[in-house]
Each structure stands twice: as C-alpha cells, then as structure tokens.
Amino acid sequence: MRLDKYLKNSRIIKRRTVAKEACEQGRVEVNGKIAKPGLELKTGDVIQITFGSNILRVKVVSMPDNVRKDDAQSMYEVLS
C-alpha cells in the first residue's frame, strides 16, 4: 500500500492530500529515510512523522484496504 494512502486509512493524517504534502516536504521518514508519497509499505516498517515540534513514531501492523474508524488504530503500534 502507498505511504500516503496508509497514513489516510489509518487516520494518522486526516486527508490523503495532506499526507502527500507532508511527504513531499520531508516530514515523513520510513525506516530512517525520507520517504516519497508513493513508497510501498510493508508490515513491520517504522514510520516517523514530524508535526511541528512533535514527533510520532509508529510501526505498521496491518494494511487492510477498507477500515472502519473504530478499527483504524489497530493498523499501527505507537512506538513514541
């Protein structure tokens, strides 16, 4: 699954266009490297997102195509 789509489906970032812009501005890293929005994710990848002065690190647990809002948090595990 594409990185920008994953961020939107998991509700980490509200809209896919915002997720795409964050990637293009270099605020999203996957496994320690700055990632482009079209990067294909795998289970176990570590995503780090910088929101201003806050940093969110999550581990990809699952990647279903369709997910309900209640189940979105089961797609990732917060590391810090």
N, C-alpha and C positions, 0 to 999 in steps of 0.2 A: 504494500500500500504506500502511496506517496506520502511524504512527510507532511505537506500542508493539509491533505485530506485527513490524516491521522490526528493532527492537532485539533481540527474542527470536530471530527466524530467523537473524540474523547472529551470534548468540551474544555480542553485546556485553554484554547483560544476560541472566542465566540464565532468568528466568521473565517471562511477559507481565504478570502482576500487579505484579511489582517494577518493571518498565518503566513501567507505568501510574502507580504511586505516585510514581516519580521525576519524571515529567512534571507530575503534579498538585502536587508540592512546588516546582516551578520550577527544578529542577536540570538540565533539558534545554532547549537552545536550538537552533533551526533557522534558519540564515541570520541569526544575530544577534538573533532574537526568541524570547522564552519560548514554548514550544510545548505544546499540549494533546496528549493521547494519540491523539486521532482525526485529527490532521493528516495529510493525504495527501502523501506524499513524492514527489519527482521525482528522476530521475537528475541528479546534479550538486549536489544540496543538501548543505550543510555542517552537520553535527550536532556540537554541543558538549555534553558531559556532565560534570557535576561530581560526582566521587566523593570526598567529604570535602575534602581539600586538593589532590587530584589532578584535573587537567582533561584530558579526552580529546577531541580534535577529529578527526572522520573525514568523508570525502567519500563520498557514495553513488555506487557504480559500477554496481551491478545490483540488481534486485529480483525474483528468482525466488520463486515461492510455496513450493516444496519444495526444500530444500537439505540435502545431507549435511554432517555435522560437519566433514569434511576440506575441503569447499569453502566453508565459511561465511566465511572470511577474504577470499575473492575478491569478496564483496559490497561491500566498502568499502576505502578507501585511508586510512591513518592520516596525518594532517597534523601533529599534535603531541601 
